[in-house]
Amino acid sequence: MGAKFSDYLAESEAADTPEDAAVRAMFAAGIALGLQFRDARVSRGLTQAELSGLTGIPQADISRIERGAGNPTESTMQRLAHALNGRLELVTA
């Protein structure tokens, strides 16, 4: 095992099964989605509480989504995107 976290991470990813890699990819996608919502909120000068007031989505749910720990429905994401003057778009890699 390497002495640095980056070494550990590289070794861990190299040992992944296809199922492990899929879970890792889903986790990364959730984090990326949450960061996009957070960046849009911050760029508009809104707090989570203010966004909650605009959308009716509980602030705790917004926090979970922004941390990548939530599992928002399409409806929730649409409400957030609308309140942030954005739109949902499926982008394939």
C-alpha positions as CSV (number, residue, x, y, z in Angstrom):
1,M,0.0,0.0,0.0
2,G,1.3,3.5,-0.9
3,A,2.0,6.1,1.6
4,K,-0.1,8.8,-0.1
5,F,-3.8,8.9,-0.5
6,S,-3.4,9.3,-4.2
7,D,-1.4,6.0,-4.2
8,Y,-4.1,4.3,-2.2
9,L,-6.8,5.6,-4.5
10,A,-5.0,4.4,-7.6
11,E,-4.4,0.9,-6.1
12,S,-8.0,0.7,-5.0
13,E,-9.3,1.7,-8.5
14,A,-7.0,-0.8,-10.1
15,A,-8.5,-3.6,-8.0
16,D,-12.1,-2.6,-8.8
17,T,-14.5,-5.2,-10.2
18,P,-16.8,-3.9,-13.0
19,E,-19.5,-3.6,-10.3
20,D,-17.2,-1.5,-8.1
21,A,-16.3,0.7,-11.0
22,A,-20.0,1.3,-11.7
23,V,-20.7,2.2,-8.1
24,R,-17.7,4.6,-8.1
25,A,-19.0,6.2,-11.3
26,M,-22.5,6.7,-9.9
27,F,-21.0,8.2,-6.7
28,A,-18.9,10.6,-8.8
29,A,-21.9,11.6,-10.9
30,G,-23.9,12.4,-7.7
31,I,-21.1,14.6,-6.4
32,A,-20.8,16.4,-9.8
33,L,-24.5,17.0,-10.0
34,G,-24.6,18.4,-6.4
35,L,-21.7,20.7,-7.2
36,Q,-23.4,22.1,-10.2
37,F,-26.5,22.9,-8.2
38,R,-24.3,24.5,-5.4
39,D,-22.3,26.5,-7.9
40,A,-25.5,27.8,-9.6
41,R,-27.0,28.7,-6.2
42,V,-23.9,30.5,-5.0
43,S,-23.4,32.4,-8.3
44,R,-26.9,33.8,-7.8
45,G,-26.1,34.9,-4.3
46,L,-28.7,32.6,-2.7
47,T,-28.4,30.7,0.6
48,Q,-29.8,27.2,0.9
49,A,-32.6,28.6,3.0
50,E,-33.5,31.2,0.4
51,L,-33.5,28.5,-2.3
52,S,-35.7,26.4,-0.1
53,G,-38.2,29.3,0.2
54,L,-38.2,29.7,-3.6
55,T,-38.7,26.0,-4.3
56,G,-40.5,24.5,-1.3
57,I,-37.8,21.9,-1.1
58,P,-36.6,21.5,2.5
59,Q,-33.2,23.1,3.1
60,A,-31.9,19.8,4.5
61,D,-32.7,18.1,1.2
62,I,-30.9,20.9,-0.8
63,S,-27.9,20.3,1.5
64,R,-27.9,16.6,0.8
65,I,-28.2,17.1,-3.0
66,E,-25.4,19.6,-3.0
67,R,-23.2,17.1,-1.0
68,G,-24.0,14.3,-3.5
69,A,-25.7,12.4,-0.7
70,G,-29.3,13.0,-1.9
71,N,-31.3,11.0,-4.4
72,P,-33.5,13.8,-6.0
73,T,-36.3,13.0,-8.2
74,E,-36.6,14.6,-11.7
75,S,-39.3,16.9,-10.3
76,T,-37.0,18.1,-7.5
77,M,-34.2,18.8,-10.0
78,Q,-36.6,20.6,-12.3
79,R,-37.8,22.8,-9.5
80,L,-34.2,23.6,-8.4
81,A,-33.1,24.3,-12.0
82,H,-36.1,26.6,-12.6
83,A,-35.5,28.6,-9.4
84,L,-31.8,28.9,-10.4
85,N,-32.7,30.1,-14.0
86,G,-31.2,26.9,-15.4
87,R,-32.4,23.8,-17.2
88,L,-31.8,20.1,-16.9
89,E,-29.8,18.7,-19.8
90,L,-28.6,15.1,-20.3
91,V,-25.1,15.1,-21.6
92,T,-23.4,11.9,-22.7
93,A,-19.7,11.4,-22.3
